[in-house]
Amino acid sequence: MQTRIIDGNAIARELRAGLIRRVAALAAMGVRPGLAVLQVGNHPASKIYVRNKMKACGEVGLYSEHIELPADADEWTLLERIRTLNRDSRIHGILVQLPLPTGLSAERVLDALAPAKDVDGFHPINMGLLAAGSPRFVPCTPLGVMKLIEHEEIGVQGRHAVVVGRSNIVGKPMALLLLQKGATVTICNSRTPDLGAMTSQADILVVAAGRPRLVTAGMVKPGAVVIDVGINRLADGKLAGDVDFQSMLGTASRITPVPGGVGPMTIAMLLENTVMSAERASASGGSS
Ligand code: GUN
């Protein structure tokens, strides 16, 4: 079987072109969408993610603010910054880069975000709306995966989707989105006994376990669609996904590469959520 490699960079580029048009329409009404990214401490991967997010904002004409707090910042200071951003009419989206340094409660911090500016979709109200089937903001990575699936015209209804990973950021919302589209969904994690017995039932397999090359070709059904959400830095400095990409060629019908698959889609969805937030705020006659 010929395996088609899904080009996330190309699809994200198309989506960004659409966003540039929406940003221009907002500009004609005197509105510029704004995103604030709060980063606490110096987590090496976070630094790269945040830099990429800020650069992407500039490329589609968004206003952006990068707020850096030291790793030993106290929670009160962080919560005060969030409350100030909640009131700031230039800001339509607020993102707190995770993970936070130990000692800071992600739960309390996410709780402090104005739900109408929570472009990551991590506030409990937004998670609840997604679970109820009427989402306001959908977390960027699983939303990006759904856009890839849509763009590739992969049918979801009636298919068996298996999600490996149970995080609030990817695994749980991913499963909910696939469920909403009519898939039969199984949720596993890296410790599921005989993981291969589960993954080999998948028509659509999404892997977000944070373990390099956890899933190999012997664990998938020939013809399955394989979406790799993992980005792992190996000892030799190279990047690897959670899926053994090389071994999948000839087995999967389609696969996302790492890098260049899901990653660029995540950033495009963050921009999309911020633009959507600004559109909602302007339609309701002011800041959100
Ligand atoms: N850390 C890893 N992924 C994400 C994400 O999508 N959003 C935030 N805020 N932090 C992350």
py3Dmol code that shows the C-alpha trace and the ligand (Angstrom):
import py3Dmol

protein = """\
ATOM      1  CA  MET A   1       0.000   0.000   0.000  1.00  0.00           C
ATOM      2  CA  GLN A   2       1.145   3.481  -0.886  1.00  0.00           C
ATOM      3  CA  THR A   3       1.181   5.624   2.276  1.00  0.00           C
ATOM      4  CA  ARG A   4       0.165   9.256   1.762  1.00  0.00           C
ATOM      5  CA  ILE A   5       2.071  11.702   3.943  1.00  0.00           C
ATOM      6  CA  ILE A   6      -0.199  14.479   5.207  1.00  0.00           C
ATOM      7  CA  ASP A   7       1.509  17.860   4.766  1.00  0.00           C
ATOM      8  CA  GLY A   8       0.523  19.852   7.853  1.00  0.00           C
ATOM      9  CA  ASN A   9       2.692  22.790   6.788  1.00  0.00           C
ATOM     10  CA  ALA A  10       0.808  23.185   3.496  1.00  0.00           C
ATOM     11  CA  ILE A  11      -2.633  22.862   5.104  1.00  0.00           C
ATOM     12  CA  ALA A  12      -1.714  25.336   7.864  1.00  0.00           C
ATOM     13  CA  ARG A  13      -0.501  27.768   5.176  1.00  0.00           C
ATOM     14  CA  GLU A  14      -3.890  27.593   3.445  1.00  0.00           C
ATOM     15  CA  LEU A  15      -5.664  28.205   6.741  1.00  0.00           C
ATOM     16  CA  ARG A  16      -3.423  31.187   7.516  1.00  0.00           C
ATOM     17  CA  ALA A  17      -4.326  32.737   4.145  1.00  0.00           C
ATOM     18  CA  GLY A  18      -8.001  32.556   5.170  1.00  0.00           C
ATOM     19  CA  LEU A  19      -7.167  34.153   8.523  1.00  0.00           C
ATOM     20  CA  ILE A  20      -5.349  37.050   6.848  1.00  0.00           C
ATOM     21  CA  ARG A  21      -8.603  37.862   5.014  1.00  0.00           C
ATOM     22  CA  ARG A  22     -10.584  37.757   8.287  1.00  0.00           C
ATOM     23  CA  VAL A  23      -7.975  39.979  10.006  1.00  0.00           C
ATOM     24  CA  ALA A  24      -8.342  42.489   7.139  1.00  0.00           C
ATOM     25  CA  ALA A  25     -12.142  42.495   7.551  1.00  0.00           C
ATOM     26  CA  LEU A  26     -11.724  43.197  11.279  1.00  0.00           C
ATOM     27  CA  ALA A  27      -9.165  45.928  10.541  1.00  0.00           C
ATOM     28  CA  ALA A  28     -11.784  47.644   8.347  1.00  0.00           C
ATOM     29  CA  MET A  29     -13.924  47.852  11.498  1.00  0.00           C
ATOM     30  CA  GLY A  30     -11.024  49.183  13.544  1.00  0.00           C
ATOM     31  CA  VAL A  31     -10.379  45.903  15.391  1.00  0.00           C
ATOM     32  CA  ARG A  32      -7.019  44.142  15.606  1.00  0.00           C
ATOM     33  CA  PRO A  33      -7.128  40.697  17.245  1.00  0.00           C
ATOM     34  CA  GLY A  34      -4.704  40.467  20.165  1.00  0.00           C
ATOM     35  CA  LEU A  35      -3.131  37.476  21.894  1.00  0.00           C
ATOM     36  CA  ALA A  36      -1.248  37.498  25.201  1.00  0.00           C
ATOM     37  CA  VAL A  37       1.067  34.588  25.960  1.00  0.00           C
ATOM     38  CA  LEU A  38       2.099  34.187  29.581  1.00  0.00           C
ATOM     39  CA  GLN A  39       5.215  32.165  30.200  1.00  0.00           C
ATOM     40  CA  VAL A  40       6.439  31.372  33.689  1.00  0.00           C
ATOM     41  CA  GLY A  41      10.025  30.158  34.016  1.00  0.00           C
ATOM     42  CA  ASN A  42      12.358  28.851  31.393  1.00  0.00           C
ATOM     43  CA  HIS A  43      11.139  25.404  30.343  1.00  0.00           C
ATOM     44  CA  PRO A  44      13.296  24.763  27.227  1.00  0.00           C
ATOM     45  CA  ALA A  45      10.520  23.287  25.035  1.00  0.00           C
ATOM     46  CA  SER A  46       8.116  26.052  26.120  1.00  0.00           C
ATOM     47  CA  LYS A  47      10.581  28.717  24.976  1.00  0.00           C
ATOM     48  CA  ILE A  48      10.545  27.289  21.440  1.00  0.00           C
ATOM     49  CA  TYR A  49       6.753  26.852  21.396  1.00  0.00           C
ATOM     50  CA  VAL A  50       6.179  30.413  22.605  1.00  0.00           C
ATOM     51  CA  ARG A  51       8.629  31.859  20.083  1.00  0.00           C
ATOM     52  CA  ASN A  52       6.821  30.037  17.256  1.00  0.00           C
ATOM     53  CA  LYS A  53       3.437  31.265  18.472  1.00  0.00           C
ATOM     54  CA  MET A  54       4.572  34.909  18.622  1.00  0.00           C
ATOM     55  CA  LYS A  55       6.123  34.698  15.149  1.00  0.00           C
ATOM     56  CA  ALA A  56       2.920  33.202  13.707  1.00  0.00           C
ATOM     57  CA  CYS A  57       0.862  36.060  15.206  1.00  0.00           C
ATOM     58  CA  GLY A  58       3.022  38.586  13.358  1.00  0.00           C
ATOM     59  CA  GLU A  59       2.628  36.693  10.072  1.00  0.00           C
ATOM     60  CA  VAL A  60      -1.169  37.066  10.032  1.00  0.00           C
ATOM     61  CA  GLY A  61      -1.218  40.589  11.479  1.00  0.00           C
ATOM     62  CA  LEU A  62      -2.286  39.890  15.058  1.00  0.00           C
ATOM     63  CA  TYR A  63      -1.224  42.068  17.975  1.00  0.00           C
ATOM     64  CA  SER A  64       0.666  39.952  20.497  1.00  0.00           C
ATOM     65  CA  GLU A  65       2.203  40.329  23.920  1.00  0.00           C
ATOM     66  CA  HIS A  66       4.700  37.941  25.429  1.00  0.00           C
ATOM     67  CA  ILE A  67       4.689  38.217  29.205  1.00  0.00           C
ATOM     68  CA  GLU A  68       7.537  36.443  30.968  1.00  0.00           C
ATOM     69  CA  LEU A  69       7.582  35.819  34.684  1.00  0.00           C
ATOM     70  CA  PRO A  70      10.469  34.215  36.576  1.00  0.00           C
ATOM     71  CA  ALA A  71      10.215  30.547  37.602  1.00  0.00           C
ATOM     72  CA  ASP A  72       9.913  31.620  41.253  1.00  0.00           C
ATOM     73  CA  ALA A  73       7.024  34.034  40.592  1.00  0.00           C
ATOM     74  CA  ASP A  74       4.308  33.680  43.211  1.00  0.00           C
ATOM     75  CA  GLU A  75       0.825  32.622  42.240  1.00  0.00           C
ATOM     76  CA  TRP A  76      -0.740  35.922  43.322  1.00  0.00           C
ATOM     77  CA  THR A  77       1.444  37.847  40.831  1.00  0.00           C
ATOM     78  CA  LEU A  78       0.478  35.490  38.010  1.00  0.00           C
ATOM     79  CA  LEU A  79      -3.233  35.682  38.883  1.00  0.00           C
ATOM     80  CA  GLU A  80      -3.036  39.504  38.970  1.00  0.00           C
ATOM     81  CA  ARG A  81      -1.471  39.552  35.485  1.00  0.00           C
ATOM     82  CA  ILE A  82      -4.271  37.333  34.218  1.00  0.00           C
ATOM     83  CA  ARG A  83      -6.955  39.548  35.772  1.00  0.00           C
ATOM     84  CA  THR A  84      -5.378  42.621  34.143  1.00  0.00           C
ATOM     85  CA  LEU A  85      -5.373  40.865  30.751  1.00  0.00           C
ATOM     86  CA  ASN A  86      -8.994  39.766  31.288  1.00  0.00           C
ATOM     87  CA  ARG A  87      -9.920  43.486  31.396  1.00  0.00           C
ATOM     88  CA  ASP A  88      -7.613  44.636  28.570  1.00  0.00           C
ATOM     89  CA  SER A  89      -9.711  45.422  25.476  1.00  0.00           C
ATOM     90  CA  ARG A  90      -6.704  44.975  23.125  1.00  0.00           C
ATOM     91  CA  ILE A  91      -6.447  41.327  24.168  1.00  0.00           C
ATOM     92  CA  HIS A  92      -8.916  38.777  22.769  1.00  0.00           C
ATOM     93  CA  GLY A  93      -6.987  35.639  23.659  1.00  0.00           C
ATOM     94  CA  ILE A  94      -4.915  34.693  26.706  1.00  0.00           C
ATOM     95  CA  LEU A  95      -2.693  31.630  26.753  1.00  0.00           C
ATOM     96  CA  VAL A  96      -0.784  30.427  29.796  1.00  0.00           C
ATOM     97  CA  GLN A  97       2.010  28.191  28.532  1.00  0.00           C
ATOM     98  CA  LEU A  98       2.036  24.832  30.307  1.00  0.00           C
ATOM     99  CA  PRO A  99       3.606  23.166  32.186  1.00  0.00           C
ATOM    100  CA  LEU A 100       3.890  25.690  35.019  1.00  0.00           C
ATOM    101  CA  PRO A 101       6.818  25.445  37.459  1.00  0.00           C
ATOM    102  CA  THR A 102       6.129  23.252  40.478  1.00  0.00           C
ATOM    103  CA  GLY A 103       4.395  25.145  43.253  1.00  0.00           C
ATOM    104  CA  LEU A 104       1.961  26.907  40.919  1.00  0.00           C
ATOM    105  CA  SER A 105      -1.483  25.399  40.552  1.00  0.00           C
ATOM    106  CA  ALA A 106      -2.454  25.067  36.872  1.00  0.00           C
ATOM    107  CA  GLU A 107      -6.025  24.480  38.036  1.00  0.00           C
ATOM    108  CA  ARG A 108      -6.289  27.818  39.892  1.00  0.00           C
ATOM    109  CA  VAL A 109      -4.438  29.665  37.116  1.00  0.00           C
ATOM    110  CA  LEU A 110      -6.691  28.334  34.341  1.00  0.00           C
ATOM    111  CA  ASP A 111      -9.719  29.047  36.503  1.00  0.00           C
ATOM    112  CA  ALA A 112      -8.724  32.733  36.619  1.00  0.00           C
ATOM    113  CA  LEU A 113      -8.885  33.151  32.822  1.00  0.00           C
ATOM    114  CA  ALA A 114     -11.932  34.925  31.423  1.00  0.00           C
ATOM    115  CA  PRO A 115     -13.678  32.020  29.636  1.00  0.00           C
ATOM    116  CA  ALA A 116     -14.390  34.327  26.647  1.00  0.00           C
ATOM    117  CA  LYS A 117     -10.622  34.864  26.172  1.00  0.00           C
ATOM    118  CA  ASP A 118      -9.536  31.282  26.861  1.00  0.00           C
ATOM    119  CA  VAL A 119      -8.289  30.509  23.332  1.00  0.00           C
ATOM    120  CA  ASP A 120      -6.671  27.264  24.559  1.00  0.00           C
ATOM    121  CA  GLY A 121     -10.079  25.972  25.696  1.00  0.00           C
ATOM    122  CA  PHE A 122      -8.664  24.782  29.021  1.00  0.00           C
ATOM    123  CA  HIS A 123     -10.999  26.678  31.393  1.00  0.00           C
ATOM    124  CA  PRO A 124     -13.418  24.260  33.093  1.00  0.00           C
ATOM    125  CA  ILE A 125     -16.389  26.070  31.518  1.00  0.00           C
ATOM    126  CA  ASN A 126     -14.940  25.615  28.031  1.00  0.00           C
ATOM    127  CA  MET A 127     -14.050  21.986  28.729  1.00  0.00           C
ATOM    128  CA  GLY A 128     -17.613  21.462  29.926  1.00  0.00           C
ATOM    129  CA  LEU A 129     -19.109  23.107  26.829  1.00  0.00           C
ATOM    130  CA  LEU A 130     -17.008  20.835  24.635  1.00  0.00           C
ATOM    131  CA  ALA A 131     -18.117  17.751  26.579  1.00  0.00           C
ATOM    132  CA  ALA A 132     -21.733  18.897  26.231  1.00  0.00           C
ATOM    133  CA  GLY A 133     -21.328  19.156  22.451  1.00  0.00           C
ATOM    134  CA  SER A 134     -21.597  22.950  22.108  1.00  0.00           C
ATOM    135  CA  PRO A 135     -17.997  24.148  22.268  1.00  0.00           C
ATOM    136  CA  ARG A 136     -16.928  27.792  22.532  1.00  0.00           C
ATOM    137  CA  PHE A 137     -13.148  27.297  22.254  1.00  0.00           C
ATOM    138  CA  VAL A 138     -11.734  23.896  21.309  1.00  0.00           C
ATOM    139  CA  PRO A 139      -8.139  23.097  22.423  1.00  0.00           C
ATOM    140  CA  CYS A 140      -5.795  23.886  19.529  1.00  0.00           C
ATOM    141  CA  THR A 141      -4.062  20.535  18.962  1.00  0.00           C
ATOM    142  CA  PRO A 142      -7.173  18.329  18.761  1.00  0.00           C
ATOM    143  CA  LEU A 143      -8.917  21.045  16.720  1.00  0.00           C
ATOM    144  CA  GLY A 144      -5.942  21.009  14.342  1.00  0.00           C
ATOM    145  CA  VAL A 145      -6.183  17.220  14.032  1.00  0.00           C
ATOM    146  CA  MET A 146      -9.888  17.480  13.140  1.00  0.00           C
ATOM    147  CA  LYS A 147      -9.065  20.107  10.476  1.00  0.00           C
ATOM    148  CA  LEU A 148      -6.427  17.776   8.991  1.00  0.00           C
ATOM    149  CA  ILE A 149      -8.965  14.934   8.907  1.00  0.00           C
ATOM    150  CA  GLU A 150     -11.543  17.237   7.295  1.00  0.00           C
ATOM    151  CA  HIS A 151      -9.077  18.607   4.767  1.00  0.00           C
ATOM    152  CA  GLU A 152      -8.037  15.071   3.774  1.00  0.00           C
ATOM    153  CA  GLU A 153     -11.727  14.137   3.441  1.00  0.00           C
ATOM    154  CA  ILE A 154     -11.337  11.224   5.832  1.00  0.00           C
ATOM    155  CA  GLY A 155     -14.741   9.932   6.931  1.00  0.00           C
ATOM    156  CA  VAL A 156     -15.193   9.762  10.698  1.00  0.00           C
ATOM    157  CA  GLN A 157     -18.802   8.681  11.142  1.00  0.00           C
ATOM    158  CA  GLY A 158     -19.073   4.968  11.864  1.00  0.00           C
ATOM    159  CA  ARG A 159     -15.279   4.482  11.988  1.00  0.00           C
ATOM    160  CA  HIS A 160     -13.383   3.158  14.971  1.00  0.00           C
ATOM    161  CA  ALA A 161     -11.064   5.852  16.315  1.00  0.00           C
ATOM    162  CA  VAL A 162      -8.466   4.944  18.917  1.00  0.00           C
ATOM    163  CA  VAL A 163      -6.812   7.724  20.912  1.00  0.00           C
ATOM    164  CA  VAL A 164      -3.608   6.918  22.820  1.00  0.00           C
ATOM    165  CA  GLY A 165      -3.235   9.588  25.521  1.00  0.00           C
ATOM    166  CA  ARG A 166      -5.543  10.928  28.179  1.00  0.00           C
ATOM    167  CA  SER A 167      -4.347  14.485  28.806  1.00  0.00           C
ATOM    168  CA  ASN A 168      -6.708  17.454  29.161  1.00  0.00           C
ATOM    169  CA  ILE A 169      -4.713  19.203  26.408  1.00  0.00           C
ATOM    170  CA  VAL A 170      -4.990  16.508  23.720  1.00  0.00           C
ATOM    171  CA  GLY A 171      -6.320  13.029  24.566  1.00  0.00           C
ATOM    172  CA  LYS A 172      -9.615  13.876  26.278  1.00  0.00           C
ATOM    173  CA  PRO A 173     -10.754  16.688  23.942  1.00  0.00           C
ATOM    174  CA  MET A 174      -9.595  14.628  20.924  1.00  0.00           C
ATOM    175  CA  ALA A 175     -11.808  11.730  21.968  1.00  0.00           C
ATOM    176  CA  LEU A 176     -14.770  14.077  22.511  1.00  0.00           C
ATOM    177  CA  LEU A 177     -14.399  15.654  19.055  1.00  0.00           C
ATOM    178  CA  LEU A 178     -14.223  12.261  17.327  1.00  0.00           C
ATOM    179  CA  LEU A 179     -17.213  11.073  19.359  1.00  0.00           C
ATOM    180  CA  GLN A 180     -19.137  14.189  18.312  1.00  0.00           C
ATOM    181  CA  LYS A 181     -18.452  13.347  14.656  1.00  0.00           C
ATOM    182  CA  GLY A 182     -19.951   9.881  15.066  1.00  0.00           C
ATOM    183  CA  ALA A 183     -16.870   7.710  15.571  1.00  0.00           C
ATOM    184  CA  THR A 184     -16.752   4.779  17.948  1.00  0.00           C
ATOM    185  CA  VAL A 185     -13.960   5.902  20.261  1.00  0.00           C
ATOM    186  CA  THR A 186     -11.536   3.934  22.424  1.00  0.00           C
ATOM    187  CA  ILE A 187      -9.208   5.882  24.740  1.00  0.00           C
ATOM    188  CA  CYS A 188      -5.955   4.189  25.805  1.00  0.00           C
ATOM    189  CA  ASN A 189      -2.734   5.384  27.335  1.00  0.00           C
ATOM    190  CA  SER A 190       0.900   4.342  27.320  1.00  0.00           C
ATOM    191  CA  ARG A 191       0.232   1.905  30.182  1.00  0.00           C
ATOM    192  CA  THR A 192      -2.729   0.145  28.615  1.00  0.00           C
ATOM    193  CA  PRO A 193      -1.977  -3.610  28.768  1.00  0.00           C
ATOM    194  CA  ASP A 194      -1.451  -5.028  25.270  1.00  0.00           C
ATOM    195  CA  LEU A 195      -1.744  -1.607  23.676  1.00  0.00           C
ATOM    196  CA  GLY A 196      -1.263  -3.173  20.235  1.00  0.00           C
ATOM    197  CA  ALA A 197      -4.485  -5.173  20.604  1.00  0.00           C
ATOM    198  CA  MET A 198      -6.314  -1.835  20.962  1.00  0.00           C
ATOM    199  CA  THR A 199      -4.455   0.220  18.358  1.00  0.00           C
ATOM    200  CA  SER A 200      -4.776  -2.512  15.723  1.00  0.00           C
ATOM    201  CA  GLN A 201      -8.558  -2.078  15.802  1.00  0.00           C
ATOM    202  CA  ALA A 202      -8.325   1.557  14.733  1.00  0.00           C
ATOM    203  CA  ASP A 203      -9.482   2.931  11.402  1.00  0.00           C
ATOM    204  CA  ILE A 204      -8.201   6.284  12.692  1.00  0.00           C
ATOM    205  CA  LEU A 205      -5.386   6.205  15.244  1.00  0.00           C
ATOM    206  CA  VAL A 206      -4.341   9.348  17.118  1.00  0.00           C
ATOM    207  CA  VAL A 207      -1.254   8.998  19.282  1.00  0.00           C
ATOM    208  CA  ALA A 208      -0.513  11.604  21.961  1.00  0.00           C
ATOM    209  CA  ALA A 209       1.294   9.675  24.661  1.00  0.00           C
ATOM    210  CA  GLY A 210       4.602  11.550  24.837  1.00  0.00           C
ATOM    211  CA  ARG A 211       6.672   8.379  24.283  1.00  0.00           C
ATOM    212  CA  PRO A 212       9.010   8.290  21.289  1.00  0.00           C
ATOM    213  CA  ARG A 213       8.125   5.606  18.723  1.00  0.00           C
ATOM    214  CA  LEU A 214       5.648   3.934  21.074  1.00  0.00           C
ATOM    215  CA  VAL A 215       3.503   2.723  18.173  1.00  0.00           C
ATOM    216  CA  THR A 216       5.076   0.525  15.502  1.00  0.00           C
ATOM    217  CA  ALA A 217       3.697  -0.908  12.256  1.00  0.00           C
ATOM    218  CA  GLY A 218       2.826  -4.254  13.856  1.00  0.00           C
ATOM    219  CA  MET A 219       0.351  -2.382  16.078  1.00  0.00           C
ATOM    220  CA  VAL A 220      -1.794  -0.910  13.291  1.00  0.00           C
ATOM    221  CA  LYS A 221      -4.312  -2.296  10.847  1.00  0.00           C
ATOM    222  CA  PRO A 222      -3.226  -2.071   7.205  1.00  0.00           C
ATOM    223  CA  GLY A 223      -4.915   0.976   5.672  1.00  0.00           C
ATOM    224  CA  ALA A 224      -5.385   2.858   8.964  1.00  0.00           C
ATOM    225  CA  VAL A 225      -5.026   6.644   9.147  1.00  0.00           C
ATOM    226  CA  VAL A 226      -2.264   7.436  11.662  1.00  0.00           C
ATOM    227  CA  ILE A 227      -2.056  10.864  13.301  1.00  0.00           C
ATOM    228  CA  ASP A 228       1.069  11.458  15.375  1.00  0.00           C
ATOM    229  CA  VAL A 229       0.776  14.233  17.957  1.00  0.00           C
ATOM    230  CA  GLY A 230       4.064  13.469  19.740  1.00  0.00           C
ATOM    231  CA  ILE A 231       7.162  15.629  19.554  1.00  0.00           C
ATOM    232  CA  ASN A 232      10.052  14.048  21.443  1.00  0.00           C
ATOM    233  CA  ARG A 233      13.655  15.210  21.471  1.00  0.00           C
ATOM    234  CA  LEU A 234      15.952  12.167  21.268  1.00  0.00           C
ATOM    235  CA  ALA A 235      19.389  11.850  22.890  1.00  0.00           C
ATOM    236  CA  ASP A 236      21.040  12.579  19.498  1.00  0.00           C
ATOM    237  CA  GLY A 237      19.112  15.878  19.270  1.00  0.00           C
ATOM    238  CA  LYS A 238      16.716  14.683  16.552  1.00  0.00           C
ATOM    239  CA  LEU A 239      12.936  14.957  16.808  1.00  0.00           C
ATOM    240  CA  ALA A 240      10.747  11.852  16.850  1.00  0.00           C
ATOM    241  CA  GLY A 241       7.024  11.385  17.088  1.00  0.00           C
ATOM    242  CA  ASP A 242       5.150   8.844  19.205  1.00  0.00           C
ATOM    243  CA  VAL A 243       4.842   6.712  16.076  1.00  0.00           C
ATOM    244  CA  ASP A 244       7.662   4.851  14.346  1.00  0.00           C
ATOM    245  CA  PHE A 245       7.197   6.735  11.072  1.00  0.00           C
ATOM    246  CA  GLN A 246       9.507   4.672   8.844  1.00  0.00           C
ATOM    247  CA  SER A 247       7.912   1.372   9.812  1.00  0.00           C
ATOM    248  CA  MET A 248       4.437   2.717   8.954  1.00  0.00           C
ATOM    249  CA  LEU A 249       5.270   3.408   5.318  1.00  0.00           C
ATOM    250  CA  GLY A 250       3.452   0.750   3.303  1.00  0.00           C
ATOM    251  CA  THR A 251       1.071  -0.113   6.166  1.00  0.00           C
ATOM    252  CA  ALA A 252      -0.834   3.081   7.006  1.00  0.00           C
ATOM    253  CA  SER A 253      -2.981   4.648   4.275  1.00  0.00           C
ATOM    254  CA  ARG A 254      -2.037   8.116   5.534  1.00  0.00           C
ATOM    255  CA  ILE A 255       0.284   9.417   8.207  1.00  0.00           C
ATOM    256  CA  THR A 256       1.343  12.764   9.647  1.00  0.00           C
ATOM    257  CA  PRO A 257       5.108  13.357   9.847  1.00  0.00           C
ATOM    258  CA  VAL A 258       6.992  14.844  12.829  1.00  0.00           C
ATOM    259  CA  PRO A 259       7.862  17.635  12.363  1.00  0.00           C
ATOM    260  CA  GLY A 260       5.525  19.095   9.735  1.00  0.00           C
ATOM    261  CA  GLY A 261       2.290  17.306  10.606  1.00  0.00           C
ATOM    262  CA  VAL A 262       0.162  18.282  13.598  1.00  0.00           C
ATOM    263  CA  GLY A 263       2.563  20.944  14.988  1.00  0.00           C
ATOM    264  CA  PRO A 264       1.899  23.680  12.404  1.00  0.00           C
ATOM    265  CA  MET A 265      -1.841  22.987  12.680  1.00  0.00           C
ATOM    266  CA  THR A 266      -1.786  23.635  16.448  1.00  0.00           C
ATOM    267  CA  ILE A 267      -0.367  27.101  15.872  1.00  0.00           C
ATOM    268  CA  ALA A 268      -2.815  27.833  13.041  1.00  0.00           C
ATOM    269  CA  MET A 269      -5.695  26.895  15.374  1.00  0.00           C
ATOM    270  CA  LEU A 270      -4.421  29.217  18.092  1.00  0.00           C
ATOM    271  CA  LEU A 271      -4.518  32.056  15.563  1.00  0.00           C
ATOM    272  CA  GLU A 272      -7.970  30.936  14.389  1.00  0.00           C
ATOM    273  CA  ASN A 273      -9.341  30.875  17.962  1.00  0.00           C
ATOM    274  CA  THR A 274      -7.913  34.357  18.615  1.00  0.00           C
ATOM    275  CA  VAL A 275      -9.428  35.768  15.416  1.00  0.00           C
ATOM    276  CA  MET A 276     -12.761  34.112  16.262  1.00  0.00           C
ATOM    277  CA  SER A 277     -12.644  35.639  19.746  1.00  0.00           C
ATOM    278  CA  ALA A 278     -12.063  39.116  18.257  1.00  0.00           C
ATOM    279  CA  GLU A 279     -14.930  38.575  15.786  1.00  0.00           C
ATOM    280  CA  ARG A 280     -17.242  37.613  18.651  1.00  0.00           C
ATOM    281  CA  ALA A 281     -16.148  40.613  20.720  1.00  0.00           C
ATOM    282  CA  SER A 282     -16.713  42.995  17.821  1.00  0.00           C
ATOM    283  CA  ALA A 283     -20.109  41.431  17.016  1.00  0.00           C
ATOM    284  CA  SER A 284     -21.154  41.938  20.639  1.00  0.00           C
ATOM    285  CA  GLY A 285     -20.136  45.578  20.394  1.00  0.00           C
ATOM    286  CA  GLY A 286     -16.961  45.775  22.430  1.00  0.00           C
ATOM    287  CA  SER A 287     -14.308  43.784  24.172  1.00  0.00           C
ATOM    288  CA  SER A 288     -15.203  40.262  25.197  1.00  0.00           C
TER     289      SER A 288
END
"""
ligand_1 = """\
11
GUN
N 1.970 23.112 26.424
C 1.975 22.118 25.504
N 0.933 22.267 24.658
C 0.272 23.373 25.047
C -0.878 24.049 24.551
O -1.531 23.664 23.575
N -1.227 25.156 25.225
C -0.565 25.608 26.313
N -1.013 26.688 26.917
N 0.502 25.009 26.795
C 0.911 23.896 26.159
"""
view = py3Dmol.view(width=600, height=400)
view.addModel(protein, "pdb")
view.setStyle({"model": 0}, {"cartoon": {"style": "trace"}})
view.addModel(ligand_1, "xyz")
view.setStyle({"model": 1}, {"stick": {}})
view.zoomTo()
view.show()
